[in-house]
Amino acid sequence: MMAIREGGLDDARVQDLLRLHASGMLANSPAESCHFLDLSGLRAADVTFWSAWAGEDLLGIGALKQLDAAQGEVKSMRTVPAQLGKGVGAAVLEHILAVARARGLTRLSLETGTAPAFEPAVRLYQRYGFLPCLPFGSYAEDPHSRFLTLIL
């Protein structure tokens, strides 16, 4: 049974997964094209962070950054490697979508990479109806960035 809980940033296992997330981004995109949030960014007032658990086992993470009253951004989606392909990412994304809708957001967007390593994530987002879009917020066109959005 999976439980998705708000918070968890003080847990060493969550911090380890965030480091893995950052290293994966940096291994597949130039540093200037990586837009992941560090711990302080994930603790910001406009960000809500969740961790997914099965008992005491960390399964994955994800966050929602509130861009304005109508739009949010999916951030820091990552699944523990041993749990890949088991529906963790989908469950975390569904949770983020439900919270975004409950907050009255009308659009949810995200930025991800263009390297082959990002394809599984892109397929997940596409399954939920995310479509390509132009850069949003403070993002600029970048050959290493792909932008997706979903009208809620």
VOSE-552728 format. One line per 3 residues: number of its first residue (from 1); for each residue x negated, y, z negated of C-alpha. Coordinates in pm, whole numbers, plus 32768, in hexadecimal, padded with zeros to 4 digits. Example, Ala and Ser with C-alpha at 12.3 -4.5 7.8 and 13.67 -1.06 7.14 Angstrom:
% residues 2
1	7B32/7E3E/7CF4 ~ 7AA9/7F96/7D36
% end
This chain:
% residues 152
1	8000/8000/8000 ~ 7F73/8151/8067 ~ 7F9B/8288/7F91
4	7F4D/83DD/8023 ~ 7EFA/84D3/7F0F ~ 7EB0/8644/7F18
7	7D4C/868B/7EB0 ~ 7C28/85A6/7E6C ~ 7B0F/8692/7ECA
10	7A5B/8655/7D7F ~ 7A4C/84DC/7DBC ~ 78F3/8465/7E2B
13	7990/8371/7F26 ~ 7A50/848D/7FC9 ~ 7914/8560/7FD7
16	7858/843C/8074 ~ 7967/841D/817F ~ 7955/8593/81BF
19	77DC/8574/81F0 ~ 7818/8454/82E3 ~ 7918/852E/8396
22	7820/864D/83B6 ~ 7705/856D/842D ~ 77ED/84CF/852F
25	784D/8623/85B4 ~ 76E2/8694/85C5 ~ 7677/854E/866E
28	7771/8584/8788 ~ 777B/86FD/87BC ~ 7682/881B/87A1
31	7687/88C0/8649 ~ 7716/8A04/86D5 ~ 783E/893B/875D
34	788C/888D/8611 ~ 79A5/892D/854E ~ 79CF/8845/8423
37	7A0F/88DD/82CE ~ 791B/88AF/81AF ~ 7991/887A/8048
40	79C1/89ED/800A ~ 7A89/8A0C/814D ~ 7B65/88E8/80EA
43	7BA2/898C/7F97 ~ 7C18/8AD3/8036 ~ 7D74/8B50/7FDB
46	7DF1/8B23/8141 ~ 7D87/89B3/8151 ~ 7E3A/8885/80BE
49	7D66/8749/80AB ~ 7DE1/85E4/8085 ~ 7D37/8499/8046
52	7DD0/8345/8093 ~ 7D9F/8225/7FA1 ~ 7DEF/80B4/7F72
55	7DCB/8091/7DFC ~ 7C6D/8110/7DB1 ~ 7BF5/80E9/7F1A
58	7BD6/8222/7FEE ~ 7C6B/81EF/8148 ~ 7C5B/8344/81EC
61	7C82/84BB/81D7 ~ 7D28/85DD/8288 ~ 7D7D/874A/8255
64	7E6A/8858/82CA ~ 7DF0/89BE/82F2 ~ 7F04/8AC2/82F7
67	7EAA/8BB7/840E ~ 7FDC/8C95/83E5 ~ 814C/8C74/838D
70	8194/8BA8/84C7 ~ 8056/8AE9/851D ~ 7F78/89EF/846E
73	7E3B/8937/84CE ~ 7DE7/87CA/8490 ~ 7C8D/87B3/83F0
76	7B9F/86AB/8368 ~ 7C51/8574/83E3 ~ 7B73/844A/8399
79	7BAA/82DA/834B ~ 7ABA/8202/8283 ~ 7A00/812F/8389
82	7A7A/7FE2/82F8 ~ 7BE2/805B/831E ~ 7BD3/80CC/848A
85	7CF2/804A/855E ~ 7DCE/7FFC/8431 ~ 7EB8/8128/8446
88	7E0F/8209/8347 ~ 7DE1/832B/8438 ~ 7F49/830E/84AD
91	7FCA/830E/8346 ~ 7EFC/8440/82E8 ~ 7F66/84F6/8426
94	80D5/84A1/83E4 ~ 80AD/8530/8285 ~ 8014/8671/830E
97	812D/868D/840F ~ 8235/8660/8301 ~ 8198/876C/8224
100	8177/885A/834B ~ 82E6/882E/83A0 ~ 834D/8856/8234
103	828D/899F/8229 ~ 834D/8A17/8358 ~ 8224/8A19/8444
106	8283/8A15/85B3 ~ 8131/89B7/8646 ~ 8015/88D5/85D8
109	7ECA/88EA/8693 ~ 7D70/8854/867D ~ 7C14/885F/870D
112	7B4D/8725/8753 ~ 7A22/86C6/8822 ~ 7A05/865D/898D
115	7903/8545/8960 ~ 7976/83DA/8984 ~ 7963/83AB/8808
118	7A92/8492/87E5 ~ 7B73/83C9/88D2 ~ 7C17/82F0/87C4
121	7C7E/842A/8707 ~ 7D00/84CE/8845 ~ 7DD0/8397/8893
124	7E65/83A6/8733 ~ 7EC4/8514/875B ~ 7F54/84D5/88B5
127	802D/83B9/882B ~ 80CB/84BC/8745 ~ 810C/85AD/8861
130	7FE3/8699/8849 ~ 7F96/8737/899B ~ 7E68/87F5/8A20
133	7E6C/896A/89DB ~ 7D8F/8A9C/89ED ~ 7CAE/8AF6/88C8
136	7D75/8B7B/87A1 ~ 7D23/8C43/866B ~ 7BB6/8CA8/866C
139	7B48/8B95/875D ~ 7AAF/8BE6/88B0 ~ 7A8E/8B17/89ED
142	797A/8A18/89BB ~ 791E/88F0/8A9B ~ 78F8/881B/8961
145	7A4E/8872/88D1 ~ 7BA6/87F2/892D ~ 7CDD/88A1/88A8
148	7E2B/87F8/8870 ~ 7F77/8878/87ED ~ 80CD/87F4/878B
151	820E/88BD/877B ~ 82C4/884E/863E
% end
